[in-house]
């Protein structure tokens, strides 16, 4: 799961909710004995907890087709199932090479790995940043690197170290200056393996279109996925310098061909699709990366952009050696191009309706940011791309910044998670999640994070100049002790840069001034901590609920001072309304948790810290206790 999917948390509850929209009632280890020694109902809850521990992993295996995919991958690559779980990609390629070499009576040399010079990677056409409100056609090379290796016969067995005894018609020179013999002289083993994999994948996809049985469809889908991964991993195998059989000549030749093809595609498209050649606008390639180019044809209608995209793909494909093929895959409309490998747009494969909102390299998917960042960027992109309302996106961003500074954001939105991959001694510098894990280990060794776990934490306010790693704290501990959040940290280190990045193409140089300065940043709310360096030396005194004047010792049990006595009834009604609002909110959250646990008649004992409802419930519970104390200050009222 950790290798195949990038999630914020890998607990059973978090993964089950992500893929099944189902969870279990999370029982804390400290109350398991009490549930077992209780009555029939408590033992039933414990039994359901244990059953779901076994049932949910089985559901996940079925949903994610884990067994089917592994079986098909093992069948395609010829390795045991255990290798797929315990070893990497290289063993799969080695297995296929051994299989093919045995057919041709060839031996694979045992090589000593030697890290030599790096080779130049794929090219990236410099992006023309901006917010495009016209369709942008995307042209993609189908299986680019495998196709290059097949088309140009790039292999260990076709590499020429010395070309003196060969006729110029028998070999090719790659853009990187290496030489390989043509297919007419000898067909390489790698091109043969790749050709078989791509043809098998094509057959599997054709069979999927005709398959009616759901199980067989899943098997075929697993097969085509295994074939795709296997084909794409061959290039990486030749370029892995610390590997079984590295060959820099092959890998640098593949990337050099890829670079020239991307540049040639840009040149051909911009030369053909011009006003001079009878088209309505001059085409412009606004961005290109590894195996795709984004083209602005200038037209305003999706149907026209798609038609021109298909025409351009067919025209460019004719200039390349088969099986290299450029395909028109999609249109983005509108399209927000931020920088290299960072863009977003509405993804259209047919003109009538968009398929999804596609984001690349933007903080909506990064796990080392808090959920607040992903939600904020997600909503802003939705307003920009779907609603086409830039001003609405700016207003929403401003309101969120104001909510952060005024402490109106739920703590579940501020939780950052990082994986505990090493012990604290192995880290070069002090890390926030490592220091917190040590703190939690001292508080409760039984529930402290272990090596390999993702540690959730929030950054709390500290003294001036205090290091961030010292301010990391457990979210539940923060709620229990009313610790103030470091709002400035979240504004500067979490929100500001992603926000400026997506608004810069629209607001240009004014982005920082508009979003991070202004009236919406002037009001701030300060939370007072119950614990801290000076807490033990301070004495808390009650203040008047109306004018906030500190009450004297005689008036300390009252709700208001003598000057505000006339307003007492009005204040009491106001506090009762606040209490009622909190009770309604708590009731909704409590009922939601009861529904999740499967009973509306039992107390909620769930402690699932991956669930945002858990933090909301804890927060409202604390607020209710505080509000109850305020109301008690009014004393017993006489009507």
C-alpha positions, -999 to 999 in steps of 0.1 A, spaced: 0 0 0 28 24 10 47 17 -23 17 19 -46 -4 48 -31 5 81 -17 -18 88 12 -17 111 43 -21 81 66 -18 44 63 -39 33 92 -67 8 84 -93 34 90 -77 60 68 -71 36 39 -106 21 42 -122 55 41 -101 65 11 -111 35 -10 -142 21 5 -158 51 22 -162 28 52 -145 28 87 -144 9 119 -151 21 154 -115 28 167 -112 14 202 -83 27 223 -62 -1 237 -67 11 273 -105 2 273 -104 -32 255 -103 -50 289 -132 -30 302 -153 -38 271 -145 -75 274 -154 -76 312 -186 -55 306 -220 -67 294 -232 -83 262 -234 -50 244 -198 -40 252 -186 -74 241 -206 -71 209 -188 -38 201 -154 -54 208 -164 -83 185 -174 -60 157 -141 -41 161 -122 -74 158 -143 -86 128 -138 -53 109 -100 -57 115 -102 -88 94 -130 -78 71 -118 -44 59 -84 -57 46 -102 -84 25 -125 -57 11 -95 -36 2 -78 -65 -15 -109 -70 -36 -115 -33 -44 -79 -26 -54 -76 -59 -73 -43 -66 -55 -42 -103 -60 -53 -101 -96 -28 -74 -104 1 -93 -87 -9 -125 -104 -9 -108 -139 24 -90 -132 40 -123 -121 27 -140 -152 39 -112 -175 74 -109 -160 80 -145 -150 89 -138 -113 74 -154 -82 46 -135 -64 69 -130 -33 94 -110 -54 68 -85 -64 63 -76 -27 99 -78 -15 120 -67 -45 120 -37 -69 115 -32 -107 149 -45 -119 143 -82 -111 113 -81 -134 133 -69 -164 162 -93 -156 137 -122 -156 123 -112 -190 159 -108 -204 169 -143 -191 138 -158 -207 146 -142 -241 183 -149 -239 177 -186 -232 157 -188 -265 187 -173 -284 214 -192 -265 229 -160 -251 245 -153 -217 240 -122 -195 273 -109 -181 277 -104 -144 288 -67 -142 303 -47 -115 283 -15 -110 303 17 -114 287 51 -110 299 71 -139 288 105 -153 252 115 -154 234 117 -187 210 144 -198 174 137 -192 142 146 -210 136 181 -224 111 206 -210 100 234 -234 100 266 -214 64 273 -203 46 305 -214 29 312 -180 -6 325 -178 -43 319 -175 -56 307 -208 -94 311 -214 -92 293 -248 -89 255 -254 -53 241 -252 -48 209 -272 -25 183 -257 -5 160 -280 10 129 -263 35 103 -276 21 68 -270 46 48 -249 74 71 -260 105 55 -246 95 19 -254 86 30 -289 120 48 -294 138 16 -284 118 -5 -308 120 20 -337 157 25 -335 167 -10 -324 184 1 -292 197 -29 -272 228 -44 -255 231 -68 -285 230 -41 -311 253 -15 -296 284 -8 -317 316 1 -298 336 0 -330 320 9 -364 350 6 -386 342 -28 -400 305 -20 -407 289 -4 -437 272 30 -431 239 14 -442 241 -11 -414 240 12 -384 225 45 -371 240 73 -351 218 85 -322 216 122 -313 239 115 -283 266 102 -306 262 64 -300 260 37 -327 235 8 -330 231 -17 -359 198 -16 -378 171 -43 -375 181 -56 -410 214 -67 -395 202 -80 -361 170 -75 -341 178 -65 -305 165 -85 -275 151 -54 -257 131 -42 -288 117 -77 -291 106 -79 -255 91 -44 -257 73 -52 -290 57 -83 -274 47 -64 -243 30 -35 -263 13 -59 -287 0 -80 -257 -13 -49 -240 -31 -38 -272 -47 -72 -274 -57 -71 -237 -74 -37 -242 -93 -49 -272 -105 -79 -253 -116 -56 -224 -140 -38 -248 -158 -70 -257 -157 -86 -222 -190 -88 -203 -180 -108 -172 -169 -84 -144 -143 -107 -130 -127 -114 -164 -127 -77 -171 -108 -71 -139 -82 -97 -149 -77 -82 -183 -74 -47 -167 -48 -61 -143 -30 -76 -173 -28 -45 -194 -16 -25 -164 11 -51 -157 22 -50 -194 23 -11 -193 44 -10 -162 68 -37 -175 73 -19 -208 80 15 -191 105 0 -166 129 -13 -193 143 22 -200 148 28 -163 166 -5 -160 192 5 -186 198 39 -170 201 26 -134 238 29 -128 237 10 -95 219 -19 -111 222 -54 -126 230 -44 -162 234 -6 -167 241 7 -202 245 45 -204 247 44 -242 211 30 -244 195 53 -218 212 85 -231 203 76 -267 166 72 -257 164 105 -239 183 123 -267 158 109 -293 130 121 -270 144 156 -268 148 159 -306 113 146 -311 97 171 -287 116 200 -304 107 187 -339 70 184 -329 70 220 -317 87 232 -349 64 212 -373 32 223 -355 42 260 -355 53 259 -391 22 242 -405 -7 257 -385 -3 293 -395 -25 320 -411 -2 318 -442 -13 282 -447 -50 290 -446 -57 285 -409 -75 312 -388 -47 316 -363 -10 310 -358 -5 279 -335 18 283 -305 33 256 -284 30 270 -249 46 241 -230 62 207 -235 74 180 -211 90 146 -217 63 130 -239 37 157 -245 32 192 -259 5 217 -252 -7 237 -283 -27 269 -284 -43 269 -318 -61 302 -311 -96 289 -317 -123 295 -290 -145 263 -296 -135 229 -282 -147 210 -313 -124 230 -335 -94 226 -310 -100 189 -309 -102 186 -347 -70 206 -351 -53 185 -324 -61 152 -342 -49 167 -375 -16 179 -359 -10 145 -343 -15 126 -376 7 151 -395 36 149 -370 33 110 -366 40 106 -404 75 121 -399 86 96 -373 98 60 -376 71 35 -367 59 25 -341 64 60 -327 31 77 -328 19 111 -316 -18 110 -304 -43 137 -296 -56 128 -262 -73 158 -245 -80 195 -244 -76 218 -214 -102 246 -212 -95 268 -193 -58 262 -185 -37 277 -158 1 273 -165 21 282 -134 56 269 -142 75 237 -153 56 206 -142 29 228 -124 -4 234 -142 -41 228 -138 -71 228 -162 -105 213 -170 -98 180 -188 -119 174 -219 -119 142 -241 -152 151 -257 -166 186 -263 -199 184 -245 -187 178 -209 -154 179 -190 -141 147 -175 -123 161 -144 -102 189 -131 -66 179 -137 -38 192 -115 -1 185 -118 25 195 -92 0 217 -73 -5 214 -35 -39 197 -38 -21 163 -38 9 169 -16 9 150 17 34 172 36 10 201 37 -20 204 60 -55 195 45 -63 233 47 -38 240 19 -53 213 -3 -89 224 4 -80 261 -1 -61 255 -34 -88 231 -46 -117 256 -40 -97 284 -56 -90 263 -87 -126 253 -89 -137 289 -89 -110 298 -114 -115 269 -138 -151 256 -134 -169 288 -123 -145 311 -143 -147 336 -114 -112 349 -105 -126 376 -82 -146 349 -63 -114 329 -59 -95 359 -45 -123 367 -20 -124 331 -8 -86 331 -3 -88 364 17 -117 350 39 -97 318 46 -66 339 56 -89 360 79 -103 327 94 -68 314 102 -58 346 119 -90 347 139 -87 310 150 -119 300 132 -103 270 113 -110 235 127 -78 219 140 -84 188 118 -76 211 88 -42 221 103 -28 186 109 4 179 91 16 143 87 52 131 81 65 96 80 89 84 108 114 67 85 145 68 108 154 71 144 162 106 157 200 98 157 199 90 120 184 124 109 210 150 100 190 178 118 162 180 143 128 172 127 94 183 140 77 149 137 107 131 153 108 154 183 71 150 188 73 112 186 99 113 214 76 136 235 47 112 230 68 82 239 75 98 273 38 105 278 24 71 268 48 45 253 19 23 243 2 47 218 34 65 206 42 64 169 66 36 158 92 35 129 73 35 96 42 53 110 31 87 98 31 112 127 3 138 128 11 171 144 2 208 145 25 238 151 16 257 183 26 293 192 59 295 211 84 321 223 101 345 199 128 327 179 118 293 191 126 266 165 97 250 146 106 215 156 101 225 193 66 238 185 52 206 170 25 191 192 0 162 192 -35 176 180 -54 159 208 -30 173 234 -35 207 219 -73 204 222 -71 191 258 -48 219 270 -62 247 248 -28 255 233 -27 284 208 -19 276 171 10 294 154 -12 311 128 18 330 114 36 297 106 6 284 87 2 316 68 39 320 58 51 284 55 19 266 43 -5 289 25 14 319 11 36 303 -15 10 279 -31 -16 308 -32 8 332 -48 18 305 -74 -17 300 -86 -27 336 -86 5 350 -101 -6 343 -137 -37 364 -130 -26 391 -106 10 392 -118 33 412 -94 3 423 -72 -5 387 -60 14 389 -27 0 424 -19 -36 416 -27 -37 382 -9 -14 386 21 -19 423 30 -50 444 35 -79 447 59 -86 410 61 -52 405 79 -56 432 105 -79 413 130 -64 385 150 -76 363 179 -52 352 206 -58 319 225 -45 317 261 -28 284 270 -36 265 301 0 252 304 33 269 296 64 284 311 45 311 332 12 293 338 22 280 372 31 316 384 -1 332 372 -34 335 389 -65 337 368 -92 363 377 -127 365 363 -137 394 341 -170 410 335 -188 393 306 -199 427 293 -172 453 297 -143 428 304 -133 446 336 -114 425 361 -138 417 389 -129 423 426 -127 394 450 -162 402 463 -177 401 428 -156 372 415 -185 347 416 -207 371 396 -211 372 358 -210 410 355 -196 440 374 -219 464 394 -219 489 365 -232 463 340 -259 447 363 -287 462 342 -275 442 312 -273 409 330 -306 395 316 -296 404 280 -261 388 285 -277 357 300 -300 352 269 -270 357 246 -249 330 265 -279 306 265 -282 310 227 -244 303 224 -249 272 246 -278 261 225 -258 265 192 -229 244 207 -253 217 219 -269 214 185 -235 212 169 -223 186 194 -255 166 189 -250 165 152 -214 153 155 -223 128 182 -251 113 161 -228 112 131 -203 91 151 -231 69 165 -243 62 129 -207 53 119 -204 29 149 -237 13 140 -258 21 171 -277 52 182 -281 39 218 -245 36 229 -218 61 239 -192 70 214 -158 56 223 -140 60 189 -106 76 190 -98 76 152 -74 105 148 -75 102 110 -112 113 111 -119 151 111 -152 145 130 -131 132 160 -113 166 163 -145 186 158 -163 165 185 -134 170 210 -133 208 202 -171 213 207 -169 192 239 -143 215 253 -162 246 242 -194 232 259 -175 228 292 -163 263 290 -197 277 281 -213 258 310 -188 274 334 -198 309 320 -236 302 325 -230 289 361 -215 323 369 -251 338 366 -261 316 396 -296 302 403 -320 326 386 -353 336 402 -382 340 378 
